[in-house]
Amino acid sequence: MGAGSLILLIICGIAFAGGGMLLSNLLSKSSKNIVKGEAYECGIVPTGSNWIQFNVGYYLFALIFLIFDVELIYMYPWAVVVKTIGWPAFVEIVVFMFILFMGLLYAWKKGALKWM
């Protein structure tokens, strides 16, 4: 498993993704009409422009949600093996939670948790 394997893996990944997009463009019917370019409004005729600016707070709020959502992905396997590993597992999760708490504290200080 050297550099050649890594390069082959990257080339295969790019070929797989690019091939799927190319095949999709070749096999699908495409039609250009005004309705396809409109924003989805649940059947209600849209008003105003499609291009509006969103508050960056929504983006930051979503990123913070993802960070703490991914945290749970790492806590489930930890909970399964904590009894077999013992104190080292406990210390590791305390350090992990401390780092996440510091990230939450930073976001709170920066005002990323204020809704509007």
N, C-alpha and C positions, 0 to 999 in steps of 0.2 A: 504494500500500500504506500506508494510513493507519490510524487508529484504528478506522474502520468495518470494515475487513477483519479486524482482530484480533477485534473483537466478533462478527462473523459467524462466524469460525472457532471461537470459544469456544462460541457457540450451537449450531453444527452438531455439534461434538464432544459436547456435553451431550445433544443430541437423539439422536445416533447411539447413545450408550451407554445412555441412558434408554429409547429405543425398543426396543433389543435386550432389555433386562431386562423391559420391559412385555410384549413379544411372547412372551418365554419363559414368563412367568407366565400369559398367556392361553392359550397353546397346549399347555402341558404338563399332564399329569395329576398331581394332587397327592394323596397319601394320607398320613394321619398314623397312624403306628404306633410302638410302643416300639422296635422293632429299628432304625429309621432314626435314632433319637436316641442310640443307643449308640456308644461309641468303636469304631473299627475295630481289631480284634485278630487279624486273619488267621484267623478261624473259631473262635477260642478264646472261650469265654464270659467276658466281662469281670468283674472283681472290683473291689469298691470303688466310689468315686464317680467320675463323669466330670470333676468340677471339682477339679483338683489344682494346686498351685503348682509352677512350674518355676523352677529356678535361673536368675538373670539372666545368669550366665556363658555359658550356651548361646547366648543372644541376642547377646551381645557377640562371641562367637567367630564366629557366623554373619556378623555385620556386618563383621568384620575380613576374613573369607574373601571376602565380596563386594567389598570395597575392592580387594583384591589380584587378584581375578578380573577386575574391570573394568580394572585396570591393563593387563592383557594385551591387551584390546581396543584400547587406544591404542598399544601397542607394535608391533603387527603393521603398521599403515600406516606408522608411523615407520620400521620396518626396510625397507620397500619403497622409500622415498624418501630415505633417509639419504645415499646416494652422490650423488644429484643436488643435494641442498641443501647438503651439506658441513658445515662447522663450526657454523653456527647451529643446525642440527638436533641436533648432538651436545650443544651447550650447553643447549638446551631439554630434552633427555631427561635430562641430568644434574640440572638443576633439578627436573624432575618426579620423578625417583627420589629426590632428596634430601627433597622434601616427603613422599613416601610413607614414606621411611625414618624421618622425624621422627614421623609418625603411628604407625608400628610401635613406635618407641621409647616414645612416650607410652602406647600400649596396654600395653606390657610393664611400664612403671613403675607403671601403675595396677592391674596384676594381671589384666588381661582375658585373658591367654593361659594362666593357670593353670587346668588342668582339674580342677575340684572343689576 
